Amino acid sequence: MKHHHCHSKEHIARKIEALDNPKRREALPPETLLSTLPIQQDDTILDAGAGTGFITIPAAKRVDGNVYALDIDSNMLEVITSKAEKEQLSNIKPIQGSMDELPLPDHSVDVVLASLVLHEVEDLSHALQEMKRVLKEDGYFACVEIEKKDHPTHNHPRIASTNMEQELAHAGFHVQQTVFPTDDLYIMIAQKSK
């Protein structure tokens, strides 16, 4: 009798395929997200919930600083590591951990990116506090989320942009810009308040 556990090879392959899905790329190319941000050449970036490195890889090409790829799943980090080696990128630092307790020191990153991951966090306000903690004084936070619409078939957890704006303000961020690249997606950019 075969034992199926969630980290079977098939499951991982399916997860990688879903995360690297071309439709998702078309909806919001990572370059579009990165170009909306005030990223400097020497910045350090945290990609929170990095998955297969969808944003990590293009972010690492943009900066000389370190790009921390955070994921709870070590399989995802292996995918990122092998992509980084292929692309000969030496500034990607994979870290296994959760957004509830970021394994990074205070004031250690310039930009935090959270793409399509915050709706999965159990305690959003706590996760935002953690991101604020690791950001430098004038650091930036950017998230991409699916807009919540009143729709009977939408039973996935979603965070409405108005709700996200309130949560960010409450966590001590100043929301600077909200961009809607498609009807369903929004990018919210906020700066850590002094």
Secondary structure, DSSP 8 states (H G I E B T S, - for coil): -----TT-HHHHHHHHHHHT-HHHHHHS-HHHHHHTS---TT--EEEET-TTTTTHHHHHHH-SS-EEEEES-HHHHHHHHHHHHHTT---EEEEE-BTTB-SS-TT-EEEEEEES-GGG-S-HHHHHHHHHHHEEEEEEEEEEEE-----TT--S----HHHHHHHHHHHTEEEEEEE-SSSSEEEEEEEE--
